[in-house]
């Protein structure tokens, strides 16, 4: 008889502080235990937005720094590492030079201690296979899976810029937010057309390149709708951006990605992209977009937009309504100024007449 997970274990799982092996066992149990999935769904509402395993993997990276490659080192006789650009739940990312093609690339490396886990290697293999199926200007292109000694790595397009999370220190304009959401939906539309559900859409997985264009990254947690395969079991992704069905451990669908877009949009409109957003925050969303966001984050999947394409079309209508409101507001303000000015002129004329007629 399998023992259910206690609350402390589930919180540690959500927080990423469980050891890798313990987290694997937890996910396996969640795949078959509805009661524990319900507890995960409840606790995830108060848990910080941290991906499962992220902290544990980061601690492993910090504990074994000597095993990481260093700038200047060459991998696979081809990739010359230039500089370390980031750390994440899956490892470290470098800017590198592809000396065979003479172009900059990004190299995502797992250190050997982490790469020894078969599920992580499956994760890498799946990320590159799924990513290669999607060709779109708003999706970061993945090139190849490589190995150099004990190191496993992915080579991918190098995007000069930063994540959406790091680019929102200041409040973005309403129309800029709508432009970003439109590009994200366009990327998802292409992914869904290829039968791929992202399942971990969040500001940290969205890059903005030097021109401000969106590039959706990290399909490593994605689900293949064509084969119904995913190397993960139980809920995956980042709790703050989970759809309710993901929190219950149910299979993610394209409609689940739309829920994540809604939560992401809510955070952007409220100038709090990293904080978990709730329906109570809808009052802070500009009126023209309020209904659109509300539909994206409907708890019941059937009440959300039926596809990324339909959501994108509705978003564009909300943009048009917002522009119309702004235009009308400006016209009314100008009319008010003109009427006010005309009134003052009228009073001035009457006052002049009275003064002239005064003995």
C-alpha positions in Angstrom: 0.0 0.0 0.0 1.4 3.4 -1.1 1.6 6.0 1.7 0.1 9.3 0.8 2.2 12.5 0.9 2.0 14.7 3.9 1.6 18.4 3.7 5.2 19.2 4.5 6.4 16.9 1.7 4.0 18.5 -0.8 5.1 22.0 0.2 8.7 20.9 -0.3 7.8 19.4 -3.7 6.2 22.7 -4.7 9.1 24.7 -3.3 11.7 22.6 -5.1 13.5 21.7 -1.9 12.9 17.9 -2.2 15.9 15.8 -3.3 15.7 14.7 -6.9 14.9 11.1 -6.1 12.3 12.1 -3.6 10.7 14.5 -6.0 10.6 11.7 -8.7 8.8 9.4 -6.2 6.4 12.3 -5.3 5.5 12.8 -8.9 4.9 9.1 -9.5 2.6 9.0 -6.5 0.7 12.1 -7.6 0.0 10.4 -11.0 -2.2 7.8 -9.2 -3.5 9.5 -6.1 -6.4 11.9 -6.6 -6.6 12.9 -2.9 -2.9 14.0 -3.0 -3.5 15.9 -6.3 -6.3 17.8 -4.6 -4.0 18.7 -1.7 -1.4 19.9 -4.2 -4.0 22.0 -6.0 -5.0 23.6 -2.7 -1.4 24.2 -1.4 -0.2 25.5 -4.7 -2.4 28.6 -4.3 -0.3 29.7 -1.4 3.0 28.3 -2.5 5.6 30.7 -4.1 5.9 30.6 -7.9 8.9 28.2 -8.0 9.1 25.3 -10.5 9.4 21.8 -9.0 13.0 20.7 -8.7 14.4 24.1 -9.5 15.9 24.9 -6.1 17.1 21.4 -5.6 18.9 21.4 -8.9 20.4 24.9 -8.3 21.8 23.6 -5.0 23.4 20.7 -6.7 25.0 23.1 -9.2 26.3 25.3 -6.4 27.6 22.2 -4.5 29.7 21.1 -7.5 31.0 24.2 -9.2 34.3 22.5 -10.3 32.5 20.3 -12.7 31.0 23.1 -14.7 32.8 24.3 -17.9 34.4 27.7 -17.8 34.5 30.5 -20.4 37.2 29.9 -23.0 36.6 26.1 -22.9 35.5 24.4 -26.1 32.8 21.8 -26.2 32.5 19.0 -28.8 35.4 20.6 -30.7 33.0 23.2 -32.0 31.5 25.5 -29.4 33.8 28.0 -27.7 32.2 29.2 -24.4 32.3 33.0 -24.1 30.5 33.8 -20.9 28.0 32.5 -18.3 24.7 34.2 -18.9 22.3 32.5 -16.5 21.5 29.7 -14.1 18.2 27.9 -13.9 16.4 24.7 -12.8 18.0 22.6 -15.6 21.5 23.9 -15.4 23.6 26.8 -16.6 23.4 28.7 -19.9 26.4 30.2 -21.7 26.9 32.5 -24.6 29.1 30.6 -27.0 30.6 30.9 -30.5 29.8 28.1 -33.0 33.2 28.0 -34.7 32.0 25.8 -37.5 29.4 28.3 -38.6 30.9 31.5 -37.2 27.7 32.5 -35.3 26.8 33.1 -31.6 24.7 30.4 -30.0 23.4 29.7 -26.5 24.6 26.5 -24.8 22.5 25.0 -22.0 24.6 22.6 -19.9 23.8 20.1 -17.3 26.5 19.2 -14.9 27.3 15.4 -14.7 25.8 14.9 -11.3 22.4 16.1 -12.6 22.7 14.6 -16.1 23.1 11.2 -14.4 19.4 11.1 -13.8 17.7 9.4 -16.7 14.6 11.6 -16.5 16.7 14.7 -17.0 18.3 13.2 -20.2 14.8 12.4 -21.4 13.9 16.0 -20.6 16.8 17.2 -22.8 16.0 14.9 -25.7 12.3 15.8 -25.5 13.0 19.5 -25.5 15.0 19.4 -28.7 12.6 17.0 -30.5 9.6 19.1 -29.7 11.3 22.4 -30.2 12.5 21.4 -33.7 8.9 20.8 -34.7 8.0 24.5 -34.2 9.3 27.1 -36.7 8.0 30.6 -35.9 9.5 34.0 -35.5 8.3 34.2 -31.8 9.8 30.8 -30.8 13.5 30.4 -29.9 15.0 27.9 -32.3 16.8 24.8 -30.9 19.7 23.5 -32.9 21.1 20.2 -31.5 21.7 17.9 -28.6 25.4 17.4 -27.8 27.7 15.6 -25.5 31.3 16.4 -24.4 32.7 13.8 -22.0 30.2 13.7 -19.1 28.6 16.9 -20.1 25.2 17.0 -21.8 24.1 20.2 -23.5 21.7 21.8 -26.0 22.8 24.3 -28.5 20.1 26.9 -29.4 19.6 30.3 -30.9 21.3 33.0 -28.9 18.8 35.8 -28.2 20.4 39.2 -27.2 18.1 40.7 -24.6 16.5 39.4 -21.4 13.5 37.6 -20.1 10.1 39.2 -19.8 10.5 38.9 -16.1 13.7 41.0 -16.1 12.2 43.6 -18.6 9.2 44.6 -16.5 10.8 46.5 -13.7 8.8 49.5 -14.9 5.2 49.4 -15.8 4.6 48.8 -19.5 2.0 50.7 -21.5 -1.3 48.9 -22.1 -0.8 48.7 -25.8 2.8 47.3 -25.4 1.4 44.6 -23.1 -1.2 43.8 -25.7 1.5 43.6 -28.4 3.5 41.2 -26.2 0.5 39.0 -25.6 -0.3 38.9 -29.3 3.1 37.6 -30.1 3.0 35.0 -27.3 -0.4 33.8 -28.6 1.0 33.7 -32.1 3.9 31.4 -30.9 1.4 29.2 -29.0 -0.8 29.0 -32.1 2.2 27.6 -34.1 3.1 25.2 -31.3 -0.5 23.9 -30.9 -0.8 23.5 -34.6 2.2 21.0 -34.3 0.5 19.2 -31.5 2.7 20.7 -28.7 1.4 22.1 -25.4 4.0 24.2 -23.6 2.7 23.6 -20.0 5.2 26.0 -18.3 4.5 29.4 -19.8 5.7 32.1 -17.5 7.7 35.4 -17.7 11.0 33.6 -17.1 10.4 31.5 -20.3 9.7 34.4 -22.5 12.7 36.4 -24.0 12.6 39.8 -25.5 15.3 40.3 -28.2 17.1 43.5 -29.0 14.2 44.7 -31.1 11.7 43.9 -28.3 10.2 40.9 -30.1 8.9 38.0 -28.1 10.8 34.6 -28.2 9.1 31.8 -26.3 11.6 29.3 -24.9 11.9 26.1 -23.0 9.6 23.4 -24.4 11.3 20.9 -22.1 8.1 20.4 -20.0 5.9 20.3 -23.1 3.4 17.6 -23.9 3.1 16.0 -27.3 -0.5 15.7 -28.3 0.2 13.5 -31.2 1.8 10.7 -29.2 0.3 11.7 -25.8 3.8 11.3 -24.3 5.4 13.3 -21.6 8.3 12.1 -19.5 6.8 13.8 -16.5 4.0 12.4 -14.4 1.7 14.3 -12.1 1.6 18.1 -12.2 4.5 19.9 -13.9 5.4 23.5 -14.5 5.3 26.5 -12.2 2.5 26.5 -9.6 1.7 30.2 -9.9 0.9 29.8 -13.6 -0.7 26.3 -13.4 -4.2 25.9 -14.8 -6.6 24.3 -12.4 -6.6 21.0 -14.3 -2.8 20.9 -14.2 -2.9 21.4 -10.4 -5.2 18.4 -10.2 -2.7 16.4 -12.2 -4.9 16.1 -15.3 -3.4 16.1 -18.8 -2.6 19.6 -20.1 -4.2 20.8 -23.3 -3.8 23.9 -25.5 -6.6 25.5 -23.3 -4.3 25.0 -20.3 -1.7 27.2 -22.0 -4.3 29.9 -22.5 -5.0 29.9 -18.7 -1.2 30.6 -18.2 -1.4 33.4 -20.7 -4.3 34.9 -18.7 -2.3 34.8 -15.5 0.7 36.2 -17.2 -1.4 39.0 -18.7 -3.0 39.8 -15.3 0.5 40.2 -13.8 1.6 42.5 -16.6 -1.5 44.7 -16.5 -1.1 44.9 -12.7 2.7 45.6 -12.9 3.4 42.5 -10.9 4.6 39.8 -13.4 6.4 37.7 -10.7 3.6 37.6 -8.1 0.8 35.1 -8.2 -2.3 36.9 -9.6 -5.9 36.2 -8.7 -9.3 37.1 -10.1 -9.5 39.9 -7.5 -6.8 41.7 -9.5 -9.1 42.0 -12.6 -10.3 45.4 -11.3 -6.8 46.8 -12.1 -7.0 45.6 -15.7 -7.9 48.3 -18.3 -11.6 48.0 -19.0 -11.3 47.0 -22.7 -9.1 44.0 -21.7 -10.9 42.9 -18.5 -13.3 40.5 -20.2 -10.6 39.0 -22.3 -8.4 38.3 -19.3 -11.3 37.0 -17.3 -12.2 34.5 -20.0 -8.6 33.2 -20.2 -8.5 32.4 -16.5 -11.9 30.8 -16.2 -11.4 27.8 -13.9 -13.5 25.6 -16.2 -11.6 24.9 -19.4 -14.8 24.8 -21.6 -15.5 28.4 -20.7 -12.1 29.7 -21.9 -11.2 30.6 -25.5 -11.3 27.4 -27.6 -7.9 28.1 -29.2 -4.9 30.4 -29.3 -6.2 31.7 -32.6 -9.6 32.7 -31.2 -8.0 34.2 -28.1 -5.7 36.3 -30.4 -8.5 37.5 -32.5 -10.4 38.5 -29.4 -7.3 40.3 -28.0 -7.1 42.3 -31.2 -10.7 43.4 -30.9 -10.0 44.5 -27.3 -7.0 46.5 -28.6 -9.3 48.2 -31.1 -11.8 49.0 -28.4 -9.1 50.4 -26.2 -7.8 52.6 -29.0 -11.4 53.9 -29.6 -11.8 54.7 -25.9 -8.5 56.6 -25.9 -9.5 58.5 -29.1 -12.9 59.3 -27.7 -11.3 60.4 -24.4 -8.9 62.7 -26.2 -11.6 64.2 -28.4 -13.8 64.9 -25.3 -10.9 66.5 -23.5 -10.2 68.7 -26.5 -13.9 69.6 -26.8 -13.9 70.5 -23.1 -11.0 72.8 -23.5 -12.5 74.4 -26.5 -15.8 74.9 -24.8 -14.1 76.2 -21.8 -12.1 78.6 -23.9 -15.2 79.7 -25.7 -17.0 80.3 -22.5 -14.2 82.5 -21.2 -14.2 84.5 -24.4 -17.9 85.0 -24.1 -17.6 86.2 -20.6 -14.8 88.5 -21.6 -16.9 90.1 -24.4 -19.8 90.7 -22.0 -17.5 92.2 -19.4 -16.0 94.5 -22.1 -19.4 95.7 -23.1 -20.4 96.4 -19.5 -17.2 98.3 -18.9 -17.7 100.4 -22.0 -21.2 101.2 -21.0 -20.2 102.2 -17.5 -20.2 106.1 -17.0 
